[in-house]
Amino acid sequence: MTSEERLPARYWRLWWAGAIDNVGNGAFVTALPLLAVTLTTDPRLISMVAAASFVPWLLFSLPVGARVDRHSRVDLMRGAQLFQAVVVAGIVILVAAGAMNIGSLTAAAFAIGVGQVVFGIASQSVLPEIVETRLLGPANARQYLATTIGQSFLGPPVGSLLFGLAIALPFSLDVVALVASALLLTTLRGTSRPRLRETGQPARRAITEGLRWLVRHRLLRTLALLLGVNTFCFQLGNVTLVLLATRELGVTTAGYGLLLAVAAVGSVLGGLLTARLTRVLGQLPVLAVALAINAVVFVLLGLSPSAWTLAALLALSGLVTAVWNVVTVTLRQELVPLDLLGRVNSVYRLLGWGLIPLGALAGGLIAHEIGIRAGYPVAGALRVVALAISLPLLVRVHRQGPPSDAD
């Protein structure tokens, strides 16, 4: 990247805030299912904890999107992190007191999910205020690398190691990371480019405007629906990953974190390769190939004979998932008007993540009735069907060139 294309200093403050938060989050998401397994081995109850984390995307995405377009996105991000820090601190207290149960853990997961809705929509919407449009691709790739390294590479082994020492430790680490990241975000106040002023438009009308814009945009509408199917399938298979690894393949508590770290290598490579792949092949062909590979990988995950095979397949899935995420986020930031970005992102994430709780519950039921491995091939088959249905539109849009506005 030349000096003329160098990302601004305020971007790097945002990047470091996310990097710190992601290490703590990686420790948290690794320790959460491990804690659940200490409370119950019923896959249905474990899937309930996972589902609770994503139910807020169904309930709050649209109103949060309207709020993101009306208020400081940096302030909303910081507030969400401080709220999550309080909830995670509650987990630490309950664990230390020996009072944690599966119901309390489910409630805490739901509350954390509420904070993640606010932070997720605001963080994806704030970047075009800080970075010029021509630099969005590299900026998103670097952010995804920070997310992957923190959540999947550094956080999991640290979280599982701390969990083995004392159950409360990985959650304490997350509290510290959330507070530190929120303090760093304070330095970004007033640095973003101004958006349109508040118009006094009612929230319901504002939400409808974002919904209408996305529904009329064929490409983004299709990608949102594809994301919904694929996140449903992802959770359907992976909701019992902790049971597959620890119960069937003999992975230890510390080894579970290392398994996730090894798998994260693929996500890191995906973040590094995305820009080059899109330059050579184009955005939409890269997306289609990524979806096809992930469908095959999920079928093979259910057949994994060893922890190493499981890790390698998870790494390949992580690579193509990273490519998908970087390209689709960049497309939204390029195509959606800045003053609508929060609302469109909220609708997109509602469609894309709204089925995750159902995927978690379905995966728990399938694991209970058929077997822990069964969710993966079912998810892979569903992904094949979704790609086959959407591929003709992706090919047509690729030949015509992506639309610059709603159709």
N, C-alpha and C positions, 0 to 999 in steps of 0.2 A: 504494500500500500504506500503510495507516494505521499509527500508532505501535504499536497493539495487534497488528498483523499483521507488524511488522518482524522480519526474520530476525535471529537472535542473532549476537553477535560471533564465537562459535566457528564458526558456519557460514561467515562471511566468511573466516576463516583457512583453512578447508578449501577455499573457493572460490579463494583466491589461490594456494594450493599447486597446485591443479589447473590454474589459468590459466598459471602458470609452466611446469609440466610440459608442457602442451599446446603451447606455443610451440616448445619443444625437440623434442617429438614430431612436430610438423608439419614442422620442418626435416628430421628423420630420415626420415620416411616419403616425403618428396619426394626426398631424396638417395639413398635405398636403390635404387629402380629405375633412377635415373640412373647409379649406380655399377654396377649389374648390366648396363646397356647398354654400358658401357665394357669389360666383360669378355666379353660375348657378345651377339649379336643373334638368337639362336635363341629364339623365343617359348616353347618348351617348357622351356628352362632358366630363363628369366625367370619363368615361372609357377611353377617349382619353388621359387624363392626366396620368392615370395608365399605359396605353400602352406605352406612351413615355418613361417611366422609364426603360422599358425592351427592346425597340428597339435596343439600343446599343449592346445587347448580340448577335443580329443577324449580326450587321455590323462590330463589332470590336473584337469578341472573338478570332478568329483565328490569326490575326496579334498580338494581345496582348499576346496570348499564346507563340508565337515564341519569343517575347521580354522578357517574363518572364524567359525563359530558357537561355537567353543570358546575362541578366543583374541582378544586385542585387535585389532580390525579396523584401527585406526590404525597399530599396530605392524607389522601385516602389510603395509599399504600402503607404509610407510616402508622396510621391509626389501626389498620388491620393487623399489622405485625404486633403492636402492643396488646391488642385484644387477644391474639393467639398466645402471646407470652403469658398472660394471666391464666388462660385455660390450661396450658401445659404445666404451669406452676401448680395448678390444682391437682393434676395427675401426680406430680412429684409428692405432694402432701399426702394424697390418699395411699400411694404405694408405700411411703415411709411409715404411715400409720397402720398398714396392713388392712386397710378398709376398702381396697379396690375390688370391684366385681364387674362382671361382663356388662351389666346395665349401665354402670357409671362410665365404663370405658366407651360404650356405644354413644352415650350422651356427649362425652368429651370429643369424640371423633366428629360428631355432628357440628359441635360448636367450632372446632378447628376448621371444618369445611366451610362454614359461614365466612370466616376470615379469609380463607383461600379464594372464595368467590370474589370478594372485594379486591384483594391484592392481585389476583390473576387478571381480571378484566382491566384494572387500572394500569398494571405494568405493561400489558400488551398495547394499550392505547397511548401511553405516555411517550413512547420512543420517537414517533414522528415529530413531537414537539422539541426534541433534543437533538435529533440527527437529521441531516438533509436526506431527501428521498433517495438520491443516488447511492447513499451509503447504508440504506436499510438492510440490504442483503448481508454484507459483512458484519454489520452491527448485530443482527439477529443471530448469525452463526456464532459470534463470540459469546453472546448471551446464552445460547443453547449449550455451548461448551462449558460455561460456568455452571449452568444448571446440572448438566450431566456429571461433571467432575465432582461437584458438591453432593448432589443427591444420590448418585449411583457409584461413585468411585471412592471418594474419601469418607463420606458420611456412613455408609453401611458397615465397613469393617470397624470403624471407630465406635459406631453405635452398638454393634454386636459384642465388641470387646468390653465396652463399658457395662453393657447389660450383664455380661458374665461376672463382672466384679460386683455390681450392685444394680438392681433393676432400675432404681431412680436416676442413675447417672446419665444415661443418654437423653432423658427428658430434661434434666437440668442443663445439659449442654445446649439443647434447643432453645431453652429460655434465654440463655446468655446470647446466643446467636441472633435471636429475634430482636432483643433489645439493642444490641450493637448495630445491627442493620438499620433499625429505625432511627438511631442517632445519626448514622451516616446519611440517611435520606434527608435529614434536616438541612444539610448543606446544599440541597438542590432546590430549596424554596426560592421562587422568583427567577429561576434560570431558564425555564421553558418558554417557548414562543407562545404568545397569547392566542387563545381561541376566540370564537365568536362570543359576544357578551350574552349573559343570561337574558332570555326574551320573555320570561314569565309564562312560557308555554306549560300547560298542565302536564304532569308526569305521564299520565295515560296517553296523551297525544304524542308526547316525545317518544315513548316506547313504541307506539304504533308506527311512527315515522321510520324508526330503525328497522322494525320488522318488515315493513313494506319494501324498504330499499333492498334488503337481503333477498326477500322472496322474488323480486323482479330481476335479480342478477343471477343468470343461469349458472355461471361457473362457480361462484361462491356458494350459491344455494346447493349445488351438487356436491361440492367439497364438504359442506357442513353435514349433509346427510350421510355421506361416505364416512366422515369422521364419527358420526353417531354409531353407525354399524360397527366400525372397527374398534372403538373404545368399549362398546358392549362386549365384543368378542375378546378383547384384551383382558377385561376384568373377568369374563366367564372362565377363561383358562387360568389366569394368574392368581385368582383369589385364593386358591389352595396351594400355591407354590410353596409356602412355608411347610405345609404338611408333606408334599411330595419330596421336598429336599430333606427334611429332618426325620420323617417317619419311614419313607420307602427307600431313600438313597443313603441314609445314615449320616447326613451332614450334621455336625455339631452346631451349637449356638454361635460360636466364633466363626465356624466355617460358613455359616449362612451369610454373614456379612461379606466374607471373602468371595463367596459365590456371586453375590450381586456386584461386587467390585470388578471381578473378572468379566462379567457380562457387560459392565459399563464401558469396557474398552471399545466395543462396537459403536456405542453412542458417541464416544469421543471422535472416533474415525469418521462417523457420519457427519458430525459437525464440521470437521476439517475438510471433508471432500465435497460438501454440498455445493459450494460456489463453483468449483471446477466442473462438477457434473452438470449443473444447470447451464453453464456456458457452452458446454460441448453438445448436450442433448436437448436442452430446453426444459422449462419448468414442468410442463404437463407430461411429457414422456417419462421424466424422472419419477414423477408421482405414480404413474401407472406401474412402472417396474418395481418401485418400492412396495406397493400394495400386493403385487403378485408374489414377490419373494416372501413377504410376511405371512401370506396365506399358507404357503408350503411349509414354512418354518413352524407354524403353530401345529400343523398335523404331526410333524416330526417331534415336537416337544413332548407330546404325549407318549412317545415311544422311547424316550431317553433311557439308556441302560445304566448310566453312571452320572455322577455329579459333574464330571468334566464335560461330557456330551451335553448335558443340560446347560452348563455355562456357555459353551461355544454357540449353541443355538440361540440362547438369550442374547448373546453378543451380536449375532447376525440380525436378530430382530431389532435390537437397539440401534444398529447402524441405519437400517432402512426407515425406522421410526424417526430418527433424528433428521434424516433427509426430508421426510414428509413434513415434520413440524416446522423446520426452518423455511421451506419453500411456501407453505400455506400461510404462515404468519406474515411473511414478506408480501405475498400477494394481497392480503387484506390491507396491510398498511399502504400499499401502492395504489389500490383501487378505491378504497373507501374515503370519502371526504373527511377531513380531520374533525369537523364539528359533529359528525355522525359516528365516529369510530368507536366510541364507548358503547353506544347503543347497538351498533351492528355486531361488535365483538360479543356483546352479551347474548344476542340472539344466536349467533354462531356457536358460542360455547354452550348455550342451552340445548341446541340441536345436537351438538357434537358430544357433550358430556352428560346430557340428561338421561341417557340409557345406561350409564355406568352402574348406578345402584341396582338396576334390574339384572345387569350382567353378573354382578357380584352374587345376588341372591340365586340366580339361575345356576351359576357355577357351584355354589354350595349345595343346592339340591341335586345336581347331576353327580357331584362327588359323593354325596351320601347314598344315592340310589344305585349308581353304576360303578363308581370308583374314582379315586383321586385324579387319575390320568385322563379321564374321559372328556373333560371340558375342552382340552386342547384340540383334538381332532374335530369336535363339533364346531368350535370357533373357527378353525381353519376352513372348514367347508362353507360356513356362512360368509366368510371373507371372499371366497372364490365367487359365490353367487352375487355379492354386492359389486365386485369389480366387473363381472360380466355384464351387469345391468348398466353400469355407469360408463363403461369404456367407450361406447359409440359417441356419447356426448363429449367426452374428453378429447377424442380424436377429432371431432368436428370443430371444437373450439380451438384446438391446437392448429388446425389448418387455416382457420380464419384469423387467428390471433386473439388474445384475451381481450374482452370488451373493456373499455376505459370507464364505463359507467353502467348503471342499471340498464337492462335491456328494455 
